[in-house]
């Protein structure tokens, strides 16, 4: 009886129409993909602007080139601020060299109308907070900004547990912070309100901060004992700790600041089809698993972080706010004024 009933359903007109619709839709998608790949073959190249370390961006690009051997990739790597400045400078000169960009400051580029909408089919797997509703960007990985310390110089019981603990006089001259820590600065303003955040930042500025450039460098110097405490990226500290470095990161700060390193397509890409293929690749599960193996925190929700300590449910996370170009410049200006940079 069940087999006969199933056969009747399968032969119903509604089922046949639905099956035909699905078949046509899948065929159309396959056909579009084939056309995109053929167009990318003719382009043969992509230029990727990114703030991601070469030790992570190069393996990703190598994997992409193995999947699409007819496309050769080139990387321009710099900090988020320098990448923004390069794009703005080139565009003023009428140049559009980059095909796609992955930085934390994509909002500023979107505001300046330098990103084209592209809704990658892979973006469907991402939570709404990790993608622009109009397709201008999708997060590739996340960074957790928190407090780190050298375990040989600071006992766990004495380590700072909250941002306010950095104001203790015993840490004066012993704290290192990246000189472009703008997202952290802006997120604490979002989480705490301007009055409280301003009071905190001005007090922190009196702690004789040891300014350095680059979160990896800061983690390495802290591990070497150059300073006992710093504002770090959790993933970098965790990676070095797993390799035996005497460092640890604090998971009790409130908030733990989350920045999204996101991919966006240039509004005038020289190689648009190859660039779209690469964005699809970056958001795909295999690439996200590769990021996990490289000790990054993947943005894709069906790929776990490489350490249980980084599970979102255990942390008090606050995502960095979206900022227009003008708002970003205001944050940078205020950060530099308060800390005398």
C-alpha positions in Angstrom: 0.0 0.0 0.0 2.8 2.5 0.9 4.6 1.8 -2.4 1.4 2.4 -4.4 0.7 5.6 -2.5 4.2 6.8 -3.1 3.9 6.0 -6.8 0.7 8.0 -7.0 2.3 11.0 -5.4 5.3 10.8 -7.7 3.1 10.7 -10.8 0.9 13.6 -9.6 0.9 16.7 -11.9 2.0 19.0 -9.0 5.0 16.8 -8.3 6.0 16.6 -12.0 5.8 20.4 -12.2 7.9 20.9 -9.1 10.5 18.3 -10.4 10.7 20.1 -13.7 11.1 23.5 -12.0 13.9 22.1 -9.8 15.6 20.5 -12.7 15.5 23.7 -14.8 16.7 25.7 -11.8 19.7 23.4 -11.1 20.5 23.2 -14.8 20.4 27.0 -15.1 22.7 27.4 -12.1 25.1 24.8 -13.6 25.0 26.5 -17.0 25.8 29.9 -15.4 28.7 28.4 -13.4 30.2 26.9 -16.5 29.9 30.3 -18.3 31.6 32.0 -15.4 34.4 29.5 -15.3 35.0 29.9 -19.1 35.0 33.7 -18.7 37.5 33.4 -15.8 39.7 31.2 -18.0 40.0 34.1 -20.5 40.8 36.6 -17.7 43.4 34.3 -16.2 44.4 36.4 -13.2 43.2 38.0 -9.9 44.8 40.7 -7.7 43.9 40.3 -4.1 44.3 43.1 -1.6 44.3 41.8 2.0 45.4 42.4 5.6 45.7 38.7 6.1 49.3 37.5 6.9 51.1 36.0 3.9 51.5 32.8 6.0 47.8 32.3 5.7 46.8 34.2 2.5 49.4 32.4 0.4 48.2 28.8 1.3 44.6 29.9 0.5 45.7 31.3 -2.9 47.7 28.1 -3.6 44.6 26.0 -2.9 42.5 28.1 -5.2 45.1 27.9 -8.0 45.1 24.1 -7.7 41.3 24.1 -8.1 41.5 26.6 -11.0 44.9 26.2 -12.5 44.1 28.6 -15.4 43.9 31.5 -12.9 47.1 33.0 -11.4 46.8 35.1 -8.3 48.7 38.0 -6.9 48.6 39.3 -3.4 49.1 42.8 -2.1 49.4 42.5 1.7 49.3 45.4 4.2 47.5 46.6 7.3 43.8 47.5 6.9 44.5 51.2 7.1 47.3 51.0 4.5 45.1 48.9 2.2 42.3 51.5 2.5 44.7 54.3 1.7 46.1 52.5 -1.3 42.6 51.9 -2.7 41.6 55.5 -2.2 44.8 56.8 -3.7 44.5 54.5 -6.8 40.9 55.4 -7.3 41.6 59.1 -7.2 44.2 58.5 -10.0 41.6 56.6 -12.0 43.1 53.2 -11.3 41.2 50.1 -10.3 43.9 47.5 -9.9 42.4 45.3 -7.2 39.8 42.6 -8.0 38.8 41.9 -4.4 39.7 42.9 -0.9 39.6 41.2 2.5 40.0 43.6 5.4 38.1 44.5 8.5 37.3 48.0 7.2 35.1 47.0 4.3 32.3 49.3 5.6 34.4 52.3 4.7 34.9 51.0 1.2 31.2 50.2 0.9 30.3 53.7 2.0 32.7 55.1 -0.6 30.9 53.0 -3.3 34.1 51.1 -4.1 32.5 47.6 -3.6 30.1 45.9 -6.0 27.3 43.7 -4.7 27.9 40.0 -5.2 25.8 37.5 -3.4 27.9 34.4 -3.5 26.0 31.1 -3.3 28.2 30.2 -0.4 27.0 33.2 1.6 23.7 31.4 2.3 25.6 29.4 4.9 26.5 32.5 6.9 24.6 34.1 9.7 23.1 37.6 9.0 25.5 39.4 11.3 28.4 38.1 9.2 27.3 39.4 5.8 25.9 42.5 4.2 22.2 42.1 3.2 22.9 43.6 -0.2 25.9 41.4 -0.9 28.7 44.0 -0.7 30.7 41.8 1.8 30.8 38.5 3.7 33.0 37.7 6.6 35.9 35.2 5.9 37.2 34.9 9.4 36.9 36.7 12.8 39.5 38.2 15.2 39.0 38.3 19.0 40.7 41.2 20.7 41.4 40.5 24.3 44.1 40.7 27.0 47.2 38.5 26.8 50.0 37.9 29.2 53.4 36.2 29.5 52.9 33.2 31.9 56.5 33.4 33.1 56.2 37.0 34.1 52.6 37.0 35.3 50.8 34.4 37.5 47.3 33.5 36.4 45.8 34.8 39.6 47.6 38.2 39.1 46.7 38.5 35.4 44.2 41.3 34.3 40.7 39.8 34.0 38.9 42.8 32.7 39.8 45.8 30.5 39.6 48.1 33.6 42.4 46.0 35.3 44.9 47.5 32.8 44.6 50.8 34.7 46.3 49.3 37.8 49.5 51.3 38.5 51.5 48.0 38.5 51.0 47.7 34.7 52.4 51.2 34.0 54.9 51.0 31.2 54.3 47.2 30.8 51.4 47.1 28.3 51.7 46.8 24.6 49.0 47.8 22.1 48.9 47.8 18.3 49.1 51.4 17.0 46.1 50.7 14.7 43.8 49.2 17.3 40.9 51.2 16.0 38.2 48.5 16.0 38.8 47.7 19.6 38.6 51.5 20.5 35.4 51.9 18.6 33.8 48.7 19.9 34.3 49.7 23.6 32.6 53.0 22.8 29.7 51.0 21.3 29.5 48.6 24.3 30.1 51.0 27.1 28.8 54.4 25.9 30.9 57.3 25.0 31.3 58.8 28.5 32.6 55.6 30.1 34.8 54.7 27.2 36.4 58.1 26.9 37.2 58.1 30.6 38.8 54.7 30.3 40.8 55.5 27.2 42.2 58.7 28.7 43.2 56.9 31.9 44.8 54.1 29.8 46.8 56.7 27.8 48.6 57.6 31.1 49.9 54.0 31.5 52.9 54.7 29.1 51.8 52.2 26.5 54.4 50.3 24.6 53.2 50.8 21.0 54.0 48.3 18.3 52.8 47.5 14.8 51.2 44.1 14.1 49.4 41.6 16.4 51.8 38.8 15.5 54.8 40.9 16.4 53.2 41.9 19.7 52.5 38.2 20.6 56.1 37.3 19.7 57.6 40.1 21.8 55.3 39.3 24.7 56.4 35.6 24.5 60.0 36.7 24.5 59.4 38.7 27.7 59.8 42.3 26.3 56.6 43.2 28.1 54.3 41.1 30.4 50.8 42.2 29.2 49.3 43.3 25.9 46.1 43.6 23.9 46.2 40.6 21.6 44.3 38.6 19.1 43.2 35.4 20.8 43.8 33.1 17.9 47.4 34.2 17.5 48.1 33.8 21.2 46.4 30.4 21.3 48.4 29.2 18.3 51.7 30.2 19.9 50.7 28.7 23.2 49.9 25.4 21.5 53.5 25.4 20.1 54.9 25.9 23.6 55.2 29.7 24.0 54.7 31.0 27.6 51.7 33.1 26.8 48.0 33.0 27.6 44.9 35.0 26.7 42.0 36.1 28.9 38.5 34.9 28.1 36.7 36.9 30.8 36.9 40.4 29.4 33.6 42.1 28.8 33.3 42.7 26.0 35.6 40.5 24.1 35.9 42.5 20.8 35.1 40.7 17.6 36.2 42.1 14.2 35.2 40.6 10.9 37.8 40.3 8.2 35.4 40.3 5.2 35.7 39.8 1.4 34.3 42.4 -1.0 34.4 42.7 -4.8 35.8 45.8 -6.4 33.3 48.0 -8.2 35.5 47.9 -11.2 37.4 44.6 -11.1 39.9 44.0 -14.0 39.0 40.3 -13.7 35.4 40.1 -12.4 34.7 36.4 -13.1 37.9 35.1 -11.6 37.3 37.4 -8.6 33.8 36.0 -8.0 35.2 32.5 -8.2 37.8 33.4 -5.6 35.2 34.9 -3.2 33.1 31.7 -3.6 36.2 29.7 -2.8 37.1 31.8 0.3 33.6 31.3 1.7 33.4 27.6 0.9 33.6 24.9 3.6 37.0 23.5 2.4 38.6 27.0 2.5 37.1 27.7 5.9 38.5 24.3 7.1 41.9 25.4 5.7 41.7 28.6 7.7 40.9 26.5 10.8 44.0 24.4 10.1 46.0 27.7 9.8 44.8 28.6 13.3 42.3 31.3 12.3 38.7 31.5 13.6 36.5 30.7 10.6 33.4 32.8 10.0 31.4 30.0 8.6 29.2 28.6 11.3 29.4 24.9 10.3 33.3 25.0 10.8 34.4 25.0 14.4 37.2 27.2 15.9 40.5 25.3 16.4 40.3 25.7 20.2 37.4 24.9 22.5 38.3 28.0 24.5 37.1 30.0 21.5 33.6 28.7 21.4 31.2 31.7 21.1 28.8 30.4 23.7 31.5 30.7 26.4 32.5 34.3 25.6 31.0 37.7 26.0 31.4 38.8 22.4 30.6 42.2 20.9 31.0 42.7 17.2 32.8 45.9 16.0 30.2 48.4 14.7 29.7 49.2 11.1 31.2 52.6 10.2 31.0 54.9 7.2 34.2 56.3 5.8 33.7 59.5 7.8 33.0 57.6 11.0 36.1 55.5 10.5 38.3 58.6 10.0 36.8 60.1 13.2 37.7 57.0 15.2 41.2 57.0 13.8 41.7 60.7 14.6 40.3 60.4 18.1 42.4 57.3 18.9 45.5 59.1 17.8 44.7 62.2 19.7 43.9 60.4 23.0 47.0 58.2 22.9 49.3 60.9 21.4 50.2 59.0 18.2 
